[in-house]
Amino acid sequence: MEGKAAHLADRLVPFMLLGTGGVYALTRNITKALAVLMVDFSCALKLAMPISVLSAIREANEHRITVKGGKFLEALAEADTIVFDKTGTLTEAKPVVAEVVLFLGDEPDELLRTAACLEEHFPHSMAHAVVEAAGQKDLEHSEMHSRVEYIVAHGISSRIGEQKVIIGSYHFVFQDEQCTIPEGMQERFDSLPAEYSHLYMAVDSVLAAVICIEDPLREEAADVVSALRECGIKKIVMMTGDSERTARAIAEKVGVDEYYSEVLPEDKARFVDSEKRAGRKVVMVGDGINDSPALSAADVGIAVSDGAEIAREIADIMIGANDLYGLVKLKKLSNALVGRIHGNYRVIVGFNTALILLGVGGFLQPASSALLHNTSTLAIGLKSMQDLL
């Protein structure tokens, strides 16, 4: 919108000069011709719009929101679809191990020790939860494994002695690695608590344990989803690598329109691309490495400030991690900014057109027209500096 305003101001200059010449040719009155020349739309158009945008970015910063450019506020104002990653955005990003469900004969602490030994190498909130749980139980987890292979958004694979040990998502353990559930344990597997996220651990292609991780839903999540709808967002989507049961339980609590479970980073990016091809303006909210492709693909990528460094680097906007209400403030701010810019257009064009007509009609002298024009430009600039919220 800034670019359009500057382009319009440049295009109007020749017409103003032609208007000046035309008025003189028709009236042979230099005073009336100067009345057109003294009043130009360019000053206010080129000043008011950038001032409005800079003021909005400054105001956003006061709310712990970092905006990397005015065009992202404009895109956010036009957005009608928002996609949330679950972990770290809709949830607190402070997961804790709630339970270790056994499927083989080992002790829970021994399996937790092995899981912590593998997970300690990787910067993921669930990995931290496993390591923290082992630490609270004073479980020493010295290096027992060979080289660890980390597959982003899938899991971890390594060897401990002669055994191959993997830990990760349902998709990774059961579909990619073709692991099986021990005989007679299907009922226990089916009764895993849906309110928890699950880390599946298998030894030699047989499920050994499921680590149930509690990642509390943010208290404000449901209210924020409702408020975003009131601000003009028509479609709210949640995407997660968790199982269908866990995703459904969270989606029902939050009140999203759609949810997708067991998704990979490329799935999120593909979904964003498909929504854009359908003519929607898409916002992606995430905090992890897994969210980076989708953050890049979206019209506006929003990262949480304490998320992964690459997510913060790629994102167009960052919000504070303390709560999600920053998203609502951001949407209201962008809507108000676009409203202010449209209002500035109307005032600038209307007032200056009136000055030109009064000058050509002989009701205003050129000096008076120039004074009123410049005063109005200053007034609009000062008005554009006021807070929007």
C-alpha positions as CSV (number, residue, x, y, z in Angstrom):
1,M,0.0,0.0,0.0
2,E,3.0,2.3,0.6
3,G,4.3,1.6,-2.8
4,K,0.9,2.2,-4.4
5,A,0.6,5.5,-2.6
6,A,4.1,6.7,-3.8
7,H,3.3,5.5,-7.4
8,L,0.0,7.3,-7.4
9,A,1.7,10.5,-6.1
10,D,4.3,10.3,-8.9
11,R,1.6,9.7,-11.6
12,L,-0.5,12.7,-10.4
13,V,2.4,15.2,-10.9
14,P,2.0,15.5,-14.7
15,F,-1.8,15.9,-14.3
16,M,-1.3,18.7,-11.8
17,L,1.1,20.5,-14.2
18,L,-1.4,19.9,-17.1
19,G,-4.2,21.2,-14.9
20,T,-2.3,24.4,-14.1
21,G,-1.7,25.0,-17.8
22,G,-5.3,24.2,-18.7
23,V,-6.7,26.6,-16.1
24,Y,-4.5,29.4,-17.4
25,A,-5.4,28.6,-21.0
26,L,-9.1,28.8,-20.2
27,T,-9.1,31.8,-17.7
28,R,-5.9,33.7,-18.6
29,N,-5.7,34.2,-14.8
30,I,-2.3,33.4,-13.3
31,T,-3.7,33.5,-9.8
32,K,-6.2,30.7,-10.5
33,A,-3.6,28.7,-12.3
34,L,-1.3,29.0,-9.3
35,A,-4.1,27.8,-7.0
36,V,-3.8,24.4,-8.8
37,L,0.0,24.4,-8.6
38,M,0.1,25.3,-4.9
39,V,-2.1,22.3,-4.0
40,D,-0.5,18.9,-4.8
41,F,-1.6,15.5,-3.6
42,S,1.9,14.1,-3.5
43,C,3.1,15.5,-0.2
44,A,0.4,14.0,2.0
45,L,0.3,10.7,0.0
46,K,4.1,10.1,0.3
47,L,4.3,11.1,3.9
48,A,1.1,9.8,5.6
49,M,1.3,6.2,4.4
50,P,4.9,5.4,5.6
51,I,4.2,7.3,8.9
52,S,1.1,5.1,9.5
53,V,3.1,1.9,8.8
54,L,6.1,2.9,11.0
55,S,3.7,4.0,13.8
56,A,1.9,0.6,13.6
57,I,5.3,-1.3,13.8
58,R,6.3,0.8,16.7
59,E,3.0,0.1,18.5
60,A,3.3,-3.6,17.8
61,N,6.8,-3.6,19.5
62,E,5.2,-2.1,22.6
63,H,3.1,-5.3,22.8
64,R,6.2,-7.5,22.4
65,I,5.5,-8.1,18.7
66,T,8.3,-7.8,16.2
67,V,7.2,-7.0,12.6
68,K,9.8,-7.2,9.9
69,G,7.9,-5.0,7.4
70,G,4.7,-3.1,6.7
71,K,3.7,-5.5,3.9
72,F,3.2,-8.3,6.5
73,L,0.7,-6.2,8.4
74,E,-1.2,-5.5,5.2
75,A,-1.2,-9.2,4.3
76,L,-2.4,-10.1,7.9
77,A,-5.3,-7.6,7.5
78,E,-6.4,-9.5,4.3
79,A,-5.8,-13.0,5.8
80,D,-8.8,-15.2,6.2
81,T,-7.1,-18.5,7.1
82,I,-4.8,-19.3,10.0
83,V,-2.9,-22.5,10.6
84,F,-1.5,-23.4,14.1
85,D,1.1,-25.9,14.9
86,K,0.0,-27.5,18.2
87,T,3.1,-28.0,20.3
88,G,4.5,-24.7,21.6
89,T,1.8,-22.5,20.2
90,L,-1.6,-23.8,21.3
91,T,0.2,-25.7,24.2
92,E,2.5,-24.3,26.8
93,A,5.7,-25.8,25.3
94,K,6.6,-27.1,28.8
95,P,5.8,-30.8,28.5
96,V,6.3,-33.2,31.3
97,V,6.4,-37.0,31.3
98,A,3.1,-38.2,32.8
99,E,3.5,-42.0,32.5
100,V,5.6,-44.7,30.9
101,V,3.4,-47.5,29.6
102,L,5.3,-50.8,29.3
103,F,4.9,-53.3,26.4
104,L,7.9,-55.5,27.1
105,G,9.2,-56.9,30.4
106,D,11.7,-54.2,31.4
107,E,11.4,-51.8,34.2
108,P,9.9,-48.4,33.4
109,D,12.9,-46.6,34.8
110,E,15.3,-48.6,32.6
111,L,13.4,-47.7,29.5
112,L,13.2,-44.1,30.6
113,R,16.9,-44.1,31.1
114,T,17.5,-45.5,27.6
115,A,15.1,-42.9,26.1
116,A,16.9,-40.0,27.9
117,C,20.2,-41.3,26.7
118,L,19.0,-40.9,23.1
119,E,16.9,-37.8,23.5
120,E,19.5,-35.7,25.3
121,H,21.2,-34.8,22.0
122,F,18.2,-33.0,20.4
123,P,16.6,-29.5,20.9
124,H,13.0,-30.5,21.1
125,S,10.5,-29.7,23.9
126,M,9.5,-33.4,24.2
127,A,13.1,-34.5,24.2
128,H,13.7,-32.1,27.1
129,A,10.8,-33.5,28.9
130,V,12.2,-37.1,28.7
131,V,15.6,-36.0,29.9
132,E,14.1,-33.9,32.7
133,A,12.0,-36.9,33.9
134,A,15.1,-39.1,34.0
135,G,17.0,-36.4,35.9
136,Q,14.2,-36.1,38.5
137,K,14.5,-39.8,39.2
138,D,18.3,-39.6,39.4
139,L,18.6,-42.0,36.5
140,E,22.2,-41.8,35.1
141,H,22.0,-42.1,31.3
142,S,25.7,-42.2,30.2
143,E,26.4,-42.8,26.5
144,M,25.4,-46.4,25.9
145,H,24.6,-46.1,22.2
146,S,26.4,-46.0,18.9
147,R,26.0,-43.0,16.5
148,V,22.5,-41.4,16.8
149,E,20.6,-40.6,13.7
150,Y,17.9,-37.9,14.0
151,I,15.2,-37.7,11.4
152,V,13.5,-34.4,11.6
153,A,9.8,-34.7,12.5
154,H,10.1,-38.4,12.7
155,G,12.3,-39.6,15.5
156,I,15.7,-41.1,16.6
157,S,17.4,-44.3,15.6
158,S,20.5,-45.9,17.2
159,R,22.0,-49.1,18.5
160,I,22.6,-50.1,22.1
161,G,24.8,-53.2,22.0
162,E,23.3,-55.6,19.5
163,Q,19.9,-54.1,19.7
164,K,18.4,-51.4,17.4
165,V,16.5,-48.8,19.4
166,I,14.2,-46.2,17.9
167,I,12.0,-43.6,19.5
168,G,9.6,-41.2,17.8
169,S,6.2,-40.6,16.3
170,Y,3.6,-43.2,15.5
171,H,4.3,-42.7,11.8
172,F,8.0,-43.2,12.2
173,V,7.8,-46.3,14.5
174,F,4.9,-48.2,12.9
175,Q,4.9,-47.1,9.3
176,D,8.4,-46.2,8.4
177,E,10.2,-48.7,10.6
178,Q,7.4,-51.4,10.4
179,C,7.5,-52.1,14.2
180,T,4.9,-54.4,15.8
181,I,2.9,-54.5,19.0
182,P,3.8,-57.4,21.3
183,E,1.3,-60.2,21.2
184,G,-1.6,-59.8,23.7
185,M,-0.9,-56.1,24.1
186,Q,-3.2,-54.6,21.6
187,E,-5.9,-53.8,24.2
188,R,-3.4,-51.9,26.3
189,F,-2.2,-50.0,23.2
190,D,-5.8,-49.0,22.3
191,S,-6.4,-47.7,25.8
192,L,-3.5,-45.2,25.8
193,P,-4.8,-41.9,27.3
194,A,-5.8,-39.6,24.4
195,E,-5.2,-36.4,26.3
196,Y,-1.4,-37.0,26.2
197,S,1.1,-36.8,23.4
198,H,2.9,-40.1,22.8
199,L,6.5,-41.1,22.2
200,Y,6.8,-44.6,20.9
201,M,9.9,-46.6,21.8
202,A,10.8,-49.9,20.0
203,V,13.6,-52.4,20.5
204,D,14.5,-54.6,17.6
205,S,11.3,-53.7,15.8
206,V,9.0,-54.5,18.7
207,L,7.2,-51.8,20.7
208,A,8.8,-51.7,24.2
209,A,7.1,-48.6,25.8
210,V,5.0,-45.6,25.2
211,I,6.1,-42.4,27.0
212,C,2.9,-40.4,27.7
213,I,3.8,-36.7,27.7
214,E,1.5,-34.0,29.1
215,D,1.8,-30.7,27.2
216,P,-0.8,-28.5,28.9
217,L,-3.1,-26.5,26.6
218,R,-2.7,-22.7,27.0
219,E,-5.5,-21.4,29.1
220,E,-6.2,-18.6,26.6
221,A,-6.1,-20.9,23.5
222,A,-9.9,-21.3,23.1
223,D,-10.6,-17.6,23.8
224,V,-7.9,-16.5,21.2
225,V,-9.4,-18.8,18.5
226,S,-12.8,-17.2,19.2
227,A,-11.4,-13.7,19.1
228,L,-9.6,-14.3,15.9
229,R,-12.9,-15.3,14.3
230,E,-14.4,-12.0,15.5
231,C,-11.5,-10.2,13.8
232,G,-12.3,-11.7,10.4
233,I,-10.5,-15.0,10.3
234,K,-12.9,-17.5,8.6
235,K,-10.9,-20.7,8.8
236,I,-8.8,-21.9,11.7
237,V,-6.7,-25.1,11.3
238,M,-4.5,-27.1,13.7
239,M,-1.7,-29.4,12.5
240,T,0.3,-31.7,14.6
241,G,2.6,-34.7,14.5
242,D,0.6,-36.3,17.3
243,S,-1.8,-39.3,16.8
244,E,-5.4,-38.9,15.6
245,R,-6.8,-39.4,19.1
246,T,-4.6,-36.8,20.7
247,A,-5.2,-34.3,17.9
248,R,-8.9,-34.8,18.1
249,A,-9.0,-34.2,21.9
250,I,-7.0,-31.0,21.6
251,A,-9.0,-29.7,18.6
252,E,-12.3,-30.2,20.4
253,K,-11.0,-28.2,23.4
254,V,-9.7,-25.3,21.3
255,G,-12.6,-25.1,18.8
256,V,-10.7,-25.1,15.5
257,D,-12.5,-25.7,12.2
258,E,-10.2,-28.4,11.0
259,Y,-7.3,-30.5,12.4
260,Y,-4.7,-32.8,10.8
261,S,-2.7,-35.4,12.8
262,E,0.6,-37.2,12.2
263,V,1.7,-34.5,9.7
264,L,5.3,-34.0,8.5
265,P,6.9,-30.6,7.8
266,E,6.3,-31.0,4.1
267,D,2.6,-31.8,4.8
268,K,2.2,-28.4,6.5
269,A,3.9,-26.6,3.6
270,R,1.8,-28.4,1.1
271,F,-1.4,-27.5,3.0
272,V,-0.4,-23.9,3.1
273,D,0.3,-23.9,-0.7
274,S,-3.1,-25.6,-1.4
275,E,-4.9,-23.0,0.6
276,K,-3.1,-20.2,-1.3
277,R,-4.0,-21.8,-4.6
278,A,-7.6,-21.8,-3.5
279,G,-7.4,-18.0,-3.3
280,R,-7.0,-17.7,0.5
281,K,-4.6,-15.5,2.4
282,V,-2.8,-17.8,4.9
283,V,-1.1,-17.1,8.2
284,M,1.1,-19.8,9.7
285,V,1.9,-19.8,13.4
286,G,4.6,-22.1,14.7
287,D,7.7,-22.3,16.8
288,G,9.8,-25.3,15.7
289,I,12.2,-26.5,13.1
290,N,9.4,-28.6,11.7
291,D,7.3,-25.5,11.1
292,S,9.9,-23.7,9.0
293,P,8.8,-24.8,5.5
294,A,5.2,-23.8,6.3
295,L,6.3,-20.4,7.8
296,S,8.2,-19.7,4.6
297,A,5.3,-20.8,2.3
298,A,2.6,-18.7,4.1
299,D,1.6,-15.2,3.2
300,V,2.5,-14.3,6.8
301,G,4.7,-16.5,9.0
302,I,4.4,-15.9,12.7
303,A,6.9,-17.5,15.2
304,V,6.8,-17.6,19.0
305,S,9.8,-15.7,20.4
306,D,11.2,-18.6,22.4
307,G,10.9,-21.1,19.5
308,A,13.7,-22.5,17.4
309,E,16.2,-20.0,16.0
310,I,15.5,-21.0,12.4
311,A,11.8,-20.5,12.8
312,R,12.4,-17.0,14.2
313,E,14.7,-16.2,11.3
314,I,12.3,-17.4,8.7
315,A,9.2,-15.8,10.2
316,D,7.9,-12.4,9.1
317,I,6.5,-11.6,12.6
318,M,7.4,-12.7,16.1
319,I,5.1,-12.6,19.1
320,G,6.0,-12.9,22.8
321,A,5.9,-16.4,24.2
322,N,3.9,-15.5,27.4
323,D,0.5,-15.8,25.8
324,L,-1.4,-16.0,22.5
325,Y,-3.4,-12.8,22.9
326,G,-0.6,-11.1,21.0
327,L,-2.1,-12.7,17.9
328,V,-5.4,-11.0,18.5
329,K,-3.7,-7.6,19.1
330,L,-1.7,-8.1,16.0
331,K,-4.8,-8.9,13.9
332,K,-6.7,-5.9,15.3
333,L,-3.6,-3.7,14.7
334,S,-3.3,-4.7,11.1
335,N,-7.0,-4.2,10.5
336,A,-6.9,-0.8,12.0
337,L,-3.8,0.1,10.0
338,V,-5.4,-0.7,6.7
339,G,-8.5,1.2,7.9
340,R,-6.4,4.3,8.7
341,I,-4.6,4.2,5.3
342,H,-7.9,4.1,3.4
343,G,-9.2,6.9,5.6
344,N,-6.1,8.9,4.8
345,Y,-6.7,8.4,1.1
346,R,-10.2,9.8,1.4
347,V,-9.2,12.8,3.5
348,I,-6.2,13.7,1.3
349,V,-8.0,13.4,-2.0
350,G,-11.2,15.1,-0.7
351,F,-9.6,18.0,1.1
352,N,-7.0,18.9,-1.6
353,T,-9.6,18.5,-4.4
354,A,-11.8,21.0,-2.4
355,L,-8.8,23.4,-2.1
356,I,-8.2,23.2,-5.9
357,L,-11.8,23.9,-6.7
358,L,-12.0,26.8,-4.3
359,G,-8.8,28.3,-5.8
360,V,-10.0,27.9,-9.4
361,G,-13.3,29.4,-8.4
362,G,-11.5,32.5,-7.0
363,F,-12.5,31.9,-3.4
364,L,-8.9,31.2,-2.1
365,Q,-5.7,32.9,-2.9
366,P,-2.7,30.7,-3.8
367,A,-0.9,31.6,-0.5
368,S,-4.0,30.5,1.5
369,S,-4.3,27.3,-0.5
370,A,-0.7,26.5,0.1
371,L,-1.0,27.2,3.8
372,L,-4.1,25.0,4.2
373,H,-2.6,22.3,2.1
374,N,0.6,22.1,4.1
375,T,-1.3,22.4,7.4
376,S,-3.5,19.5,6.4
377,T,-0.4,17.4,5.5
378,L,1.1,18.0,8.9
379,A,-2.2,17.3,10.6
380,I,-2.7,14.0,8.7
381,G,0.9,13.0,9.5
382,L,0.4,13.7,13.2
383,K,-2.9,11.8,13.2
384,S,-1.1,8.9,11.6
385,M,1.3,8.7,14.5
386,Q,-1.3,8.0,17.1
387,D,-1.8,4.5,18.5
388,L,-4.2,2.3,16.6
389,L,-5.3,0.1,19.6
